[in-house]
Amino acid sequence: MELLEGLDLERLVRQFGPVPSERAVHFLRQACASLAEAHDSGLVHRDIKPSNLIVCRQGLEVDFVKVLDFGIAAPRPEPRSEARAPRDPLEPSGVLIGTPAFMAPEATRDAAEPRSDLYALGCVGYWLVTGHRVFESNDAMDVLERHRNERPTPPSHRTELEVPAEFDAVILACLEKDPARRPASAASLAARLADLPSHGWNQDQARAWWRRHQGDRSTPTP
């Protein structure tokens, strides 16, 4: 397997705090590129979360994101038969597949589709700028229920960082309960992210961040 020198987005935020929205956009657009390729190949990842996205070095480029762990990926679902009731993991007999804090409402009913991965990526974006899960609870079933029924608080309301209203809007679009109201594809989400008004996050800024923290054992030295 390829050796990746870096740290995942879970650890990055826990160790260094929430990131500016411009850097979050940089990470999310790269994740969209990987998901677009997976979805085009007929796969749904089903476990997009910060710990499965690693930021590393790729040649001379830093802040390069790779999407890991396709261990529970599944083929894109066929249209579900009207006669077949979806499984509900909130029932005692259900076997949960995925991570509750990042599961789309339909994924909790065993109906994950490409836009379920976009919901999870919206949860990742939320984490990046706030350091919080969209819904926080020690009870996994409570988290699943809130994903299914509760409106999320905009990320800008849960961080001291400046988060543009346009970033809020994109993240909340990913977190729509109805998949049809989310971005239509990973490519269309990437396009929306690219259109956000910002000064961007460039390689000079990324290299400065890595130089600043290169003495920390969590980040590699060249």
C-alpha positions, 0 to 999 in steps of 0.5 A: 500500500502507498505510504501516506505521510500526513494526518487525517482531518479528524486529528488535524482539527483536534490538534490545531483547531478549526480551519478557515473556510477557504482551507475547508473549501480546498479540502472539500473540493479535493474530496469531491474529485475522489467521490466523483470518480467513485460514483462514476465507477458505480460505488457509494463510499458509505463512510465519509468522515474526517478520519477517512480523509487524510491531508498529506504531501504529494510530490511538492504539493502540500494539503493534498487530500486522499479519501481512504477506507472503501471497506464498506463501499457498495454498488450504487443502488438499483431503484427500490421495489415498492414491495420491499420495506427498507431496514430501519437500524433504529429497530433492535434487529438492525445492523448499523453500517456506517458512522452515525455522526456522518450518516445521511437520513436515508443511509440509516435505512440502508438506502445509501446513494451517491448523494448520501456521500455528499451529506456526509461530506457536508458533515465533514465541512461542518467539522472543519470550520467548527470543531463540532459534529452536526449533532452531538450526543453520547447515544448513537441512536439519538444522533441517527434520529436527529439526522433524520428529523432535526434542522442543523444549526448553521456552522457560522453559529458554532464557531468563532471563525468568520464563516461566510453566509455562502459557505453556510448555504453550501453546507446546509444544502448538503445536509438537506434531509431529502436527497433530491434537495442536495447538490445533484452530484459530487461534480456539482458540489465541487462547482458550488464550492469553487464559486464561493467568494473568497481569497482562496487557499493557495500553496503558499499559504499551505506551505507556510502552515506546514513549515510552521508545524513541521517541528510537530511529530504529527506533520512530516518534514520534507 
